[in-house]
């Protein structure tokens, strides 16, 4: 990776890779973006509870890729903690996307205990719920 100096006195640091690794990013077409869509999935979806997350899944007959949405409230922690949890959940969903049926909408709500959960715990919970509720 190329080394970039942020200023003359600062130590050199590694520049971030751009574009980001596509295997770790959810494309816009794979995300739920509107509040009404979140509400529909949470109210009408099938629920799967785990110690750190609650997963809601609705399915449709539409021929489109699965979409994911994330709810991480301030009860989980401060902004840094919330964003860390959200990034972990996004990475888990990006890995599990091939196992989710087309047309599925998935919303994952992080519970306050998700702040102390490591990536492996979140991955196991989410993949178990997706296998039960949204398997292809």
N, CA, C and O atoms as a GROMACS GRO file, in nm:
protein
  544
    1UNK      N    1   0.083  -0.118   0.000
    1UNK     CA    2   0.000   0.000   0.000
    1UNK      C    3   0.088   0.125   0.000
    1UNK      O    4   0.195   0.125   0.061
    2UNK      N    5   0.046   0.230  -0.067
    2UNK     CA    6   0.126   0.352  -0.069
    2UNK      C    7   0.122   0.421   0.068
    2UNK      O    8   0.021   0.416   0.139
    3UNK      N    9   0.231   0.483   0.102
    3UNK     CA   10   0.240   0.558   0.227
    3UNK      C   11   0.211   0.703   0.199
    3UNK      O   12   0.263   0.761   0.104
    4UNK      N   13   0.126   0.762   0.283
    4UNK     CA   14   0.084   0.900   0.265
    4UNK      C   15   0.119   0.978   0.392
    4UNK      O   16   0.093   0.931   0.503
    5UNK      N   17   0.178   1.095   0.376
    5UNK     CA   18   0.205   1.180   0.492
    5UNK      C   19   0.086   1.273   0.511
    5UNK      O   20   0.041   1.340   0.418
    6UNK      N   21   0.037   1.276   0.635
    6UNK     CA   22  -0.077   1.363   0.662
    6UNK      C   23  -0.031   1.509   0.679
    6UNK      O   24  -0.106   1.601   0.646
    7UNK      N   25   0.090   1.530   0.729
    7UNK     CA   26   0.153   1.661   0.736
    7UNK      C   27   0.304   1.639   0.753
    7UNK      O   28   0.348   1.525   0.767
    8UNK      N   29   0.381   1.744   0.751
    8UNK     CA   30   0.526   1.728   0.754
    8UNK      C   31   0.576   1.663   0.882
    8UNK      O   32   0.669   1.582   0.878
    9UNK      N   33   0.518   1.697   0.995
    9UNK     CA   34   0.568   1.646   1.122
    9UNK      C   35   0.510   1.510   1.160
    9UNK      O   36   0.570   1.439   1.241
   10UNK      N   37   0.401   1.473   1.105
   10UNK     CA   38   0.336   1.348   1.144
   10UNK      C   39   0.408   1.229   1.081
   10UNK      O   40   0.470   1.239   0.975
   11UNK      N   41   0.398   1.119   1.150
   11UNK     CA   42   0.458   0.996   1.098
   11UNK      C   43   0.378   0.948   0.977
   11UNK      O   44   0.258   0.974   0.968
   12UNK      N   45   0.443   0.880   0.885
   12UNK     CA   46   0.371   0.829   0.768
   12UNK      C   47   0.266   0.725   0.811
   12UNK      O   48   0.287   0.651   0.907
   13UNK      N   49   0.156   0.722   0.741
   13UNK     CA   50   0.052   0.624   0.769
   13UNK      C   51   0.009   0.559   0.638
   13UNK      O   52   0.032   0.614   0.530
   14UNK      N   53  -0.052   0.446   0.648
   14UNK     CA   54  -0.094   0.373   0.529
   14UNK      C   55  -0.225   0.433   0.480
   14UNK      O   56  -0.318   0.453   0.557
   15UNK      N   57  -0.230   0.460   0.352
   15UNK     CA   58  -0.351   0.516   0.292
   15UNK      C   59  -0.459   0.408   0.285
   15UNK      O   60  -0.428   0.292   0.259
   16UNK      N   61  -0.586   0.445   0.307
   16UNK     CA   62  -0.692   0.346   0.297
   16UNK      C   63  -0.707   0.298   0.153
   16UNK      O   64  -0.686   0.374   0.058
   17UNK      N   65  -0.743   0.171   0.139
   17UNK     CA   66  -0.761   0.119   0.004
   17UNK      C   67  -0.893   0.171  -0.051
   17UNK      O   68  -0.995   0.170   0.018
   18UNK      N   69  -0.890   0.214  -0.173
   18UNK     CA   70  -1.010   0.262  -0.238
   18UNK      C   71  -1.012   0.212  -0.380
   18UNK      O   72  -0.908   0.223  -0.445
   19UNK      N   73  -1.115   0.160  -0.433
   19UNK     CA   74  -1.244   0.144  -0.369
   19UNK      C   75  -1.240   0.035  -0.263
   19UNK      O   76  -1.151  -0.050  -0.265
   20UNK      N   77  -1.338   0.036  -0.169
   20UNK     CA   78  -1.338  -0.063  -0.064
   20UNK      C   79  -1.359  -0.203  -0.118
   20UNK      O   80  -1.410  -0.222  -0.228
   21UNK      N   81  -1.319  -0.301  -0.039
   21UNK     CA   82  -1.334  -0.441  -0.077
   21UNK      C   83  -1.482  -0.472  -0.096
   21UNK      O   84  -1.559  -0.458  -0.001
   22UNK      N   85  -1.526  -0.514  -0.218
   22UNK     CA   86  -1.668  -0.535  -0.243
   22UNK      C   87  -1.727  -0.650  -0.162
   22UNK      O   88  -1.849  -0.657  -0.146
   23UNK      N   89  -1.643  -0.740  -0.110
   23UNK     CA   90  -1.697  -0.849  -0.030
   23UNK      C   91  -1.735  -0.804   0.110
   23UNK      O   92  -1.804  -0.877   0.181
   24UNK      N   93  -1.692  -0.685   0.151
   24UNK     CA   94  -1.721  -0.636   0.285
   24UNK      C   95  -1.819  -0.519   0.286
   24UNK      O   96  -1.843  -0.459   0.391
   25UNK      N   97  -1.876  -0.487   0.172
   25UNK     CA   98  -1.962  -0.370   0.161
   25UNK      C   99  -2.097  -0.414   0.104
   25UNK      O  100  -2.104  -0.493   0.010
   26UNK      N  101  -2.204  -0.360   0.163
   26UNK     CA  102  -2.337  -0.382   0.106
   26UNK      C  103  -2.365  -0.273   0.004
   26UNK      O  104  -2.364  -0.155   0.038
   27UNK      N  105  -2.390  -0.311  -0.119
   27UNK     CA  106  -2.422  -0.215  -0.224
   27UNK      C  107  -2.557  -0.150  -0.193
   27UNK      O  108  -2.637  -0.203  -0.116
   28UNK      N  109  -2.580  -0.037  -0.253
   28UNK     CA  110  -2.704   0.036  -0.226
   28UNK      C  111  -2.827  -0.049  -0.257
   28UNK      O  112  -2.927  -0.039  -0.186
   29UNK      N  113  -2.822  -0.130  -0.359
   29UNK     CA  114  -2.934  -0.216  -0.394
   29UNK      C  115  -2.962  -0.324  -0.291
   29UNK      O  116  -3.068  -0.386  -0.293
   30UNK      N  117  -2.868  -0.346  -0.201
   30UNK     CA  118  -2.884  -0.447  -0.097
   30UNK      C  119  -2.916  -0.387   0.040
   30UNK      O  120  -2.906  -0.454   0.142
   31UNK      N  121  -2.956  -0.259   0.040
   31UNK     CA  122  -2.985  -0.194   0.167
   31UNK      C  123  -3.129  -0.145   0.169
   31UNK      O  124  -3.183  -0.103   0.066
   32UNK      N  125  -3.190  -0.150   0.285
   32UNK     CA  126  -3.320  -0.088   0.306
   32UNK      C  127  -3.290   0.056   0.345
   32UNK      O  128  -3.213   0.080   0.438
   33UNK      N  129  -3.350   0.152   0.275
   33UNK     CA  130  -3.313   0.291   0.296
   33UNK      C  131  -3.426   0.378   0.351
   33UNK      O  132  -3.399   0.484   0.409
   34UNK      N  133  -3.549   0.338   0.334
   34UNK     CA  134  -3.661   0.424   0.374
   34UNK      C  135  -3.721   0.377   0.507
   34UNK      O  136  -3.729   0.257   0.535
   35UNK      N  137  -3.764   0.474   0.587
   35UNK     CA  138  -3.823   0.444   0.716
   35UNK      C  139  -3.948   0.358   0.706
   35UNK      O  140  -3.971   0.271   0.791
   36UNK      N  141  -4.028   0.381   0.604
   36UNK     CA  142  -4.150   0.302   0.586
   36UNK      C  143  -4.118   0.156   0.559
   36UNK      O  144  -4.191   0.066   0.601
   37UNK      N  145  -4.008   0.131   0.489
   37UNK     CA  146  -3.967  -0.007   0.461
   37UNK      C  147  -3.922  -0.076   0.589
   37UNK      O  148  -3.955  -0.193   0.611
   38UNK      N  149  -3.847  -0.004   0.674
   38UNK     CA  150  -3.807  -0.059   0.803
   38UNK      C  151  -3.930  -0.096   0.884
   38UNK      O  152  -3.939  -0.205   0.940
   39UNK      N  153  -4.026  -0.004   0.889
   39UNK     CA  154  -4.147  -0.025   0.968
   39UNK      C  155  -4.224  -0.147   0.919
   39UNK      O  156  -4.273  -0.226   1.000
   40UNK      N  157  -4.234  -0.163   0.788
   40UNK     CA  158  -4.306  -0.278   0.732
   40UNK      C  159  -4.238  -0.409   0.770
   40UNK      O  160  -4.305  -0.504   0.810
   41UNK      N  161  -4.106  -0.414   0.759
   41UNK     CA  162  -4.035  -0.538   0.791
   41UNK      C  163  -4.047  -0.570   0.939
   41UNK      O  164  -4.069  -0.685   0.975
   42UNK      N  165  -4.033  -0.470   1.026
   42UNK     CA  166  -4.038  -0.495   1.170
   42UNK      C  167  -4.179  -0.535   1.212
   42UNK      O  168  -4.195  -0.623   1.297
   43UNK      N  169  -4.282  -0.474   1.155
   43UNK     CA  170  -4.419  -0.505   1.195
   43UNK      C  171  -4.472  -0.634   1.135
   43UNK      O  172  -4.545  -0.708   1.202
   44UNK      N  173  -4.438  -0.662   1.010
   44UNK     CA  174  -4.494  -0.779   0.942
   44UNK      C  175  -4.398  -0.896   0.932
   44UNK      O  176  -4.438  -1.006   0.895
   45UNK      N  177  -4.273  -0.875   0.965
   45UNK     CA  178  -4.173  -0.978   0.948
   45UNK      C  179  -4.176  -1.086   1.054
   45UNK      O  180  -4.229  -1.067   1.163
   46UNK      N  181  -4.118  -1.200   1.019
   46UNK     CA  182  -4.100  -1.309   1.113
   46UNK      C  183  -3.979  -1.275   1.199
   46UNK      O  184  -3.876  -1.232   1.147
   47UNK      N  185  -3.992  -1.295   1.330
   47UNK     CA  186  -3.891  -1.250   1.424
   47UNK      C  187  -3.805  -1.368   1.471
   47UNK      O  188  -3.856  -1.478   1.493
   48UNK      N  189  -3.676  -1.342   1.487
   48UNK     CA  190  -3.584  -1.441   1.543
   48UNK      C  191  -3.498  -1.369   1.645
   48UNK      O  192  -3.419  -1.282   1.610
   49UNK      N  193  -3.513  -1.407   1.772
   49UNK     CA  194  -3.440  -1.339   1.879
   49UNK      C  195  -3.315  -1.416   1.917
   49UNK      O  196  -3.313  -1.539   1.914
   50UNK      N  197  -3.212  -1.342   1.952
   50UNK     CA  198  -3.085  -1.398   1.998
   50UNK      C  199  -3.037  -1.310   2.113
   50UNK      O  200  -3.095  -1.204   2.137
   51UNK      N  201  -2.933  -1.350   2.185
   51UNK     CA  202  -2.889  -1.270   2.300
   51UNK      C  203  -2.846  -1.127   2.267
   51UNK      O  204  -2.863  -1.038   2.350
   52UNK      N  205  -2.791  -1.103   2.148
   52UNK     CA  206  -2.740  -0.970   2.115
   52UNK      C  207  -2.816  -0.902   2.002
   52UNK      O  208  -2.798  -0.782   1.980
   53UNK      N  209  -2.900  -0.975   1.930
   53UNK     CA  210  -2.971  -0.918   1.815
   53UNK      C  211  -3.113  -0.972   1.807
   53UNK      O  212  -3.145  -1.078   1.862
   54UNK      N  213  -3.197  -0.898   1.737
   54UNK     CA  214  -3.329  -0.946   1.697
   54UNK      C  215  -3.336  -0.927   1.546
   54UNK      O  216  -3.313  -0.817   1.496
   55UNK      N  217  -3.367  -1.034   1.474
   55UNK     CA  218  -3.370  -1.030   1.329
   55UNK      C  219  -3.515  -1.044   1.281
   55UNK      O  220  -3.587  -1.133   1.324
   56UNK      N  221  -3.555  -0.954   1.191
   56UNK     CA  222  -3.688  -0.958   1.131
   56UNK      C  223  -3.671  -0.986   0.982
   56UNK      O  224  -3.585  -0.928   0.916
   57UNK      N  225  -3.754  -1.077   0.929
   57UNK     CA  226  -3.741  -1.114   0.788
   57UNK      C  227  -3.879  -1.116   0.724
   57UNK      O  228  -3.972  -1.177   0.776
   58UNK      N  229  -3.891  -1.051   0.609
   58UNK     CA  230  -4.009  -1.066   0.524
   58UNK      C  231  -3.960  -1.113   0.388
   58UNK      O  232  -3.850  -1.081   0.345
   59UNK      N  233  -4.044  -1.189   0.323
   59UNK     CA  234  -4.007  -1.238   0.190
   59UNK      C  235  -4.112  -1.192   0.090
   59UNK      O  236  -4.228  -1.169   0.124
   60UNK      N  237  -4.068  -1.179  -0.034
   60UNK     CA  238  -4.160  -1.142  -0.141
   60UNK      C  239  -4.125  -1.225  -0.264
   60UNK      O  240  -4.023  -1.294  -0.268
   61UNK      N  241  -4.211  -1.217  -0.362
   61UNK     CA  242  -4.188  -1.292  -0.485
   61UNK      C  243  -4.113  -1.209  -0.589
   61UNK      O  244  -4.090  -1.254  -0.701
   62UNK      N  245  -4.074  -1.087  -0.551
   62UNK     CA  246  -4.001  -1.001  -0.643
   62UNK      C  247  -3.867  -1.064  -0.679
   62UNK      O  248  -3.803  -1.130  -0.597
   63UNK      N  249  -3.826  -1.041  -0.803
   63UNK     CA  250  -3.697  -1.094  -0.847
   63UNK      C  251  -3.593  -0.984  -0.830
   63UNK      O  252  -3.560  -0.912  -0.924
   64UNK      N  253  -3.542  -0.972  -0.707
   64UNK     CA  254  -3.439  -0.874  -0.675
   64UNK      C  255  -3.349  -0.933  -0.568
   64UNK      O  256  -3.387  -1.029  -0.501
   65UNK      N  257  -3.232  -0.877  -0.551
   65UNK     CA  258  -3.143  -0.929  -0.447
   65UNK      C  259  -3.199  -0.901  -0.308
   65UNK      O  260  -3.282  -0.811  -0.292
   66UNK      N  261  -3.155  -0.975  -0.207
   66UNK     CA  262  -3.203  -0.948  -0.071
   66UNK      C  263  -3.155  -0.811  -0.024
   66UNK      O  264  -3.051  -0.761  -0.067
   67UNK      N  265  -3.233  -0.751   0.066
   67UNK     CA  266  -3.197  -0.620   0.120
   67UNK      C  267  -3.185  -0.630   0.272
   67UNK      O  268  -3.257  -0.707   0.336
   68UNK      N  269  -3.094  -0.552   0.327
   68UNK     CA  270  -3.067  -0.554   0.470
   68UNK      C  271  -3.078  -0.414   0.528
   68UNK      O  272  -3.045  -0.316   0.462
   69UNK      N  273  -3.125  -0.406   0.651
   69UNK     CA  274  -3.129  -0.281   0.725
   69UNK      C  275  -3.085  -0.306   0.868
   69UNK      O  276  -3.097  -0.418   0.918
   70UNK      N  277  -3.036  -0.203   0.934
   70UNK     CA  278  -2.980  -0.218   1.067
   70UNK      C  279  -3.037  -0.110   1.158
   70UNK      O  280  -3.046   0.007   1.120
   71UNK      N  281  -3.074  -0.150   1.280
   71UNK     CA  282  -3.122  -0.057   1.380
   71UNK      C  283  -3.029  -0.070   1.500
   71UNK      O  284  -3.026  -0.174   1.566
   72UNK      N  285  -2.953   0.035   1.527
   72UNK     CA  286  -2.861   0.036   1.640
   72UNK      C  287  -2.888   0.164   1.717
   72UNK      O  288  -2.844   0.272   1.676
   73UNK      N  289  -2.961   0.154   1.828
   73UNK     CA  290  -3.004   0.273   1.901
   73UNK      C  291  -2.895   0.322   1.995
   73UNK      O  292  -2.791   0.259   2.012
   74UNK      N  293  -2.920   0.437   2.056
   74UNK     CA  294  -2.825   0.495   2.151
   74UNK      C  295  -2.812   0.412   2.278
   74UNK      O  296  -2.718   0.431   2.355
   75UNK      N  297  -2.904   0.322   2.302
   75UNK     CA  298  -2.892   0.233   2.417
   75UNK      C  299  -2.773   0.139   2.403
   75UNK      O  300  -2.721   0.089   2.503
   76UNK      N  301  -2.730   0.114   2.280
   76UNK     CA  302  -2.615   0.027   2.256
   76UNK      C  303  -2.487   0.094   2.305
   76UNK      O  304  -2.398   0.027   2.357
   77UNK      N  305  -2.477   0.225   2.289
   77UNK     CA  306  -2.359   0.297   2.334
   77UNK      C  307  -2.344   0.427   2.258
   77UNK      O  308  -2.436   0.474   2.191
   78UNK      N  309  -2.226   0.484   2.271
   78UNK     CA  310  -2.195   0.609   2.201
   78UNK      C  311  -2.180   0.587   2.052
   78UNK      O  312  -2.195   0.475   2.003
   79UNK      N  313  -2.149   0.693   1.981
   79UNK     CA  314  -2.141   0.686   1.835
   79UNK      C  315  -2.036   0.587   1.787
   79UNK      O  316  -2.060   0.513   1.691
   80UNK      N  317  -1.921   0.584   1.852
   80UNK     CA  318  -1.815   0.493   1.809
   80UNK      C  319  -1.858   0.348   1.826
   80UNK      O  320  -1.835   0.265   1.738
   81UNK      N  321  -1.919   0.318   1.939
   81UNK     CA  322  -1.965   0.181   1.966
   81UNK      C  323  -2.076   0.142   1.869
   81UNK      O  324  -2.075   0.032   1.813
   82UNK      N  325  -2.172   0.233   1.849
   82UNK     CA  326  -2.282   0.203   1.756
   82UNK      C  327  -2.232   0.176   1.616
   82UNK      O  328  -2.276   0.082   1.550
   83UNK      N  329  -2.139   0.259   1.569
   83UNK     CA  330  -2.087   0.240   1.434
   83UNK      C  331  -2.005   0.112   1.423
   83UNK      O  332  -2.006   0.047   1.319
   84UNK      N  333  -1.934   0.075   1.528
   84UNK     CA  334  -1.860  -0.051   1.526
   84UNK      C  335  -1.956  -0.169   1.514
   84UNK      O  336  -1.933  -0.260   1.435
   85UNK      N  337  -2.063  -0.167   1.593
   85UNK     CA  338  -2.162  -0.274   1.587
   85UNK      C  339  -2.226  -0.278   1.449
   85UNK      O  340  -2.244  -0.386   1.391
   86UNK      N  341  -2.261  -0.162   1.395
   86UNK     CA  342  -2.323  -0.157   1.262
   86UNK      C  343  -2.229  -0.211   1.154
   86UNK      O  344  -2.272  -0.286   1.067
   87UNK      N  345  -2.103  -0.174   1.160
   87UNK     CA  346  -2.006  -0.226   1.061
   87UNK      C  347  -1.991  -0.377   1.071
   87UNK      O  348  -1.980  -0.446   0.969
   88UNK      N  349  -1.990  -0.429   1.193
   88UNK     CA  350  -1.981  -0.574   1.210
   88UNK      C  351  -2.103  -0.644   1.152
   88UNK      O  352  -2.090  -0.746   1.084
   89UNK      N  353  -2.221  -0.589   1.178
   89UNK     CA  354  -2.342  -0.650   1.124
   89UNK      C  355  -2.344  -0.643   0.971
   89UNK      O  356  -2.387  -0.738   0.905
   90UNK      N  357  -2.299  -0.533   0.915
   90UNK     CA  358  -2.292  -0.521   0.769
   90UNK      C  359  -2.198  -0.624   0.710
   90UNK      O  360  -2.228  -0.684   0.607
   91UNK      N  361  -2.083  -0.645   0.774
   91UNK     CA  362  -1.987  -0.743   0.725
   91UNK      C  363  -2.045  -0.884   0.731
   91UNK      O  364  -2.024  -0.964   0.640
   92UNK      N  365  -2.116  -0.914   0.838
   92UNK     CA  366  -2.180  -1.047   0.850
   92UNK      C  367  -2.280  -1.067   0.738
   92UNK      O  368  -2.284  -1.173   0.676
   93UNK      N  369  -2.363  -0.966   0.712
   93UNK     CA  370  -2.465  -0.978   0.608
   93UNK      C  371  -2.403  -0.987   0.468
   93UNK      O  372  -2.454  -1.058   0.382
   94UNK      N  373  -2.295  -0.915   0.446
   94UNK     CA  374  -2.227  -0.924   0.317
   94UNK      C  375  -2.175  -1.064   0.293
   94UNK      O  376  -2.178  -1.114   0.181
   95UNK      N  377  -2.126  -1.128   0.398
   95UNK     CA  378  -2.077  -1.266   0.385
   95UNK      C  379  -2.192  -1.364   0.363
   95UNK      O  380  -2.177  -1.462   0.289
   96UNK      N  381  -2.306  -1.339   0.426
   96UNK     CA  382  -2.418  -1.433   0.422
   96UNK      C  383  -2.515  -1.406   0.308
   96UNK      O  384  -2.616  -1.476   0.296
   97UNK      N  385  -2.487  -1.307   0.224
   97UNK     CA  386  -2.583  -1.267   0.122
   97UNK      C  387  -2.620  -1.380   0.025
   97UNK      O  388  -2.735  -1.389  -0.017
   98UNK      N  389  -2.524  -1.465  -0.010
   98UNK     CA  390  -2.553  -1.573  -0.104
   98UNK      C  391  -2.647  -1.677  -0.046
   98UNK      O  392  -2.710  -1.752  -0.121
   99UNK      N  393  -2.657  -1.684   0.086
   99UNK     CA  394  -2.742  -1.783   0.151
   99UNK      C  395  -2.884  -1.734   0.175
   99UNK      O  396  -2.969  -1.811   0.220
  100UNK      N  397  -2.911  -1.607   0.146
  100UNK     CA  398  -3.044  -1.549   0.169
  100UNK      C  399  -3.122  -1.550   0.038
  100UNK      O  400  -3.068  -1.518  -0.067
  101UNK      N  401  -3.248  -1.588   0.047
  101UNK     CA  402  -3.330  -1.600  -0.074
  101UNK      C  403  -3.354  -1.465  -0.140
  101UNK      O  404  -3.363  -1.363  -0.072
  102UNK      N  405  -3.362  -1.463  -0.271
  102UNK     CA  406  -3.391  -1.337  -0.343
  102UNK      C  407  -3.527  -1.282  -0.301
  102UNK      O  408  -3.621  -1.358  -0.278
  103UNK      N  409  -3.536  -1.150  -0.292
  103UNK     CA  410  -3.660  -1.085  -0.256
  103UNK      C  411  -3.681  -1.070  -0.106
  103UNK      O  412  -3.782  -1.014  -0.064
  104UNK      N  413  -3.589  -1.120  -0.026
  104UNK     CA  414  -3.606  -1.110   0.120
  104UNK      C  415  -3.562  -0.973   0.169
  104UNK      O  416  -3.466  -0.914   0.119
  105UNK      N  417  -3.634  -0.923   0.268
  105UNK     CA  418  -3.595  -0.801   0.339
  105UNK      C  419  -3.563  -0.841   0.482
  105UNK      O  420  -3.643  -0.907   0.548
  106UNK      N  421  -3.445  -0.801   0.528
  106UNK     CA  422  -3.398  -0.839   0.661
  106UNK      C  423  -3.362  -0.712   0.738
  106UNK      O  424  -3.287  -0.629   0.688
  107UNK      N  425  -3.417  -0.698   0.858
  107UNK     CA  426  -3.379  -0.589   0.948
  107UNK      C  427  -3.322  -0.652   1.073
  107UNK      O  428  -3.383  -0.740   1.134
  108UNK      N  429  -3.204  -0.607   1.112
  108UNK     CA  430  -3.138  -0.658   1.232
  108UNK      C  431  -3.131  -0.546   1.334
  108UNK      O  432  -3.073  -0.440   1.308
  109UNK      N  433  -3.192  -0.571   1.451
  109UNK     CA  434  -3.190  -0.474   1.560
  109UNK      C  435  -3.085  -0.519   1.660
  109UNK      O  436  -3.090  -0.631   1.711
  110UNK      N  437  -2.989  -0.432   1.687
  110UNK     CA  438  -2.884  -0.463   1.785
  110UNK      C  439  -2.936  -0.429   1.924
  110UNK      O  440  -2.987  -0.320   1.948
  111UNK      N  441  -2.923  -0.523   2.016
  111UNK     CA  442  -2.960  -0.501   2.155
  111UNK      C  443  -2.842  -0.440   2.230
  111UNK      O  444  -2.729  -0.448   2.181
  112UNK      N  445  -2.864  -0.379   2.345
  112UNK     CA  446  -2.753  -0.315   2.418
  112UNK      C  447  -2.634  -0.408   2.444
  112UNK      O  448  -2.520  -0.363   2.450
  113UNK      N  449  -2.659  -0.537   2.461
  113UNK     CA  450  -2.550  -0.631   2.487
  113UNK      C  451  -2.460  -0.652   2.365
  113UNK      O  452  -2.352  -0.709   2.377
  114UNK      N  453  -2.504  -0.606   2.247
  114UNK     CA  454  -2.422  -0.620   2.126
  114UNK      C  455  -2.294  -0.538   2.136
  114UNK      O  456  -2.196  -0.567   2.066
  115UNK      N  457  -2.292  -0.438   2.222
  115UNK     CA  458  -2.173  -0.354   2.237
  115UNK      C  459  -2.055  -0.435   2.289
  115UNK      O  460  -1.940  -0.404   2.256
  116UNK      N  461  -2.081  -0.537   2.369
  116UNK     CA  462  -1.973  -0.617   2.426
  116UNK      C  463  -1.950  -0.747   2.351
  116UNK      O  464  -1.858  -0.822   2.384
  117UNK      N  465  -2.032  -0.776   2.250
  117UNK     CA  466  -2.018  -0.899   2.173
  117UNK      C  467  -1.907  -0.884   2.070
  117UNK      O  468  -1.890  -0.777   2.012
  118UNK      N  469  -1.833  -0.991   2.048
  118UNK     CA  470  -1.730  -0.984   1.945
  118UNK      C  471  -1.791  -1.026   1.811
  118UNK      O  472  -1.907  -1.068   1.803
  119UNK      N  473  -1.711  -1.014   1.706
  119UNK     CA  474  -1.759  -1.040   1.570
  119UNK      C  475  -1.810  -1.183   1.556
  119UNK      O  476  -1.914  -1.205   1.493
  120UNK      N  477  -1.740  -1.280   1.612
  120UNK     CA  478  -1.779  -1.420   1.598
  120UNK      C  479  -1.916  -1.446   1.660
  120UNK      O  480  -1.996  -1.521   1.603
  121UNK      N  481  -1.944  -1.386   1.774
  121UNK     CA  482  -2.075  -1.405   1.837
  121UNK      C  483  -2.186  -1.346   1.751
  121UNK      O  484  -2.289  -1.410   1.730
  122UNK      N  485  -2.164  -1.225   1.701
  122UNK     CA  486  -2.266  -1.162   1.615
  122UNK      C  487  -2.285  -1.244   1.487
  122UNK      O  488  -2.398  -1.266   1.444
  123UNK      N  489  -2.175  -1.290   1.428
  123UNK     CA  490  -2.184  -1.371   1.305
  123UNK      C  491  -2.265  -1.498   1.329
  123UNK      O  492  -2.352  -1.531   1.249
  124UNK      N  493  -2.238  -1.568   1.439
  124UNK     CA  494  -2.310  -1.692   1.468
  124UNK      C  495  -2.459  -1.667   1.487
  124UNK      O  496  -2.542  -1.742   1.436
  125UNK      N  497  -2.494  -1.561   1.560
  125UNK     CA  498  -2.635  -1.530   1.584
  125UNK      C  499  -2.708  -1.496   1.455
  125UNK      O  500  -2.815  -1.549   1.427
  126UNK      N  501  -2.649  -1.407   1.378
  126UNK     CA  502  -2.716  -1.360   1.256
  126UNK      C  503  -2.727  -1.473   1.154
  126UNK      O  504  -2.833  -1.490   1.093
  127UNK      N  505  -2.621  -1.549   1.134
  127UNK     CA  506  -2.627  -1.658   1.034
  127UNK      C  507  -2.727  -1.765   1.078
  127UNK      O  508  -2.794  -1.825   0.993
  128UNK      N  509  -2.738  -1.791   1.208
  128UNK     CA  510  -2.837  -1.889   1.257
  128UNK      C  511  -2.978  -1.839   1.227
  128UNK      O  512  -3.062  -1.916   1.178
  129UNK      N  513  -3.005  -1.713   1.254
  129UNK     CA  514  -3.139  -1.658   1.227
  129UNK      C  515  -3.169  -1.652   1.078
  129UNK      O  516  -3.281  -1.682   1.036
  130UNK      N  517  -3.070  -1.615   0.999
  130UNK     CA  518  -3.093  -1.611   0.854
  130UNK      C  519  -3.116  -1.751   0.799
  130UNK      O  520  -3.198  -1.768   0.709
  131UNK      N  521  -3.046  -1.851   0.850
  131UNK     CA  522  -3.066  -1.988   0.804
  131UNK      C  523  -3.206  -2.037   0.841
  131UNK      O  524  -3.266  -2.114   0.765
  132UNK      N  525  -3.256  -1.995   0.955
  132UNK     CA  526  -3.390  -2.038   0.998
  132UNK      C  527  -3.501  -1.966   0.924
  132UNK      O  528  -3.605  -2.025   0.894
  133UNK      N  529  -3.482  -1.837   0.894
  133UNK     CA  530  -3.592  -1.755   0.844
  133UNK      C  531  -3.581  -1.713   0.697
  133UNK      O  532  -3.683  -1.687   0.633
  134UNK      N  533  -3.460  -1.706   0.645
  134UNK     CA  534  -3.446  -1.650   0.509
  134UNK      C  535  -3.357  -1.732   0.419
  134UNK      O  536  -3.300  -1.679   0.324
  135UNK      N  537  -3.344  -1.861   0.447
  135UNK     CA  538  -3.254  -1.944   0.367
  135UNK      C  539  -3.304  -1.957   0.224
  135UNK      O  540  -3.424  -1.966   0.199
  136UNK      N  541  -3.210  -1.957   0.131
  136UNK     CA  542  -3.244  -1.963  -0.012
  136UNK      C  543  -3.296  -2.100  -0.051
  136UNK      O  544  -3.329  -2.122  -0.167
   0.00000   0.00000   0.00000
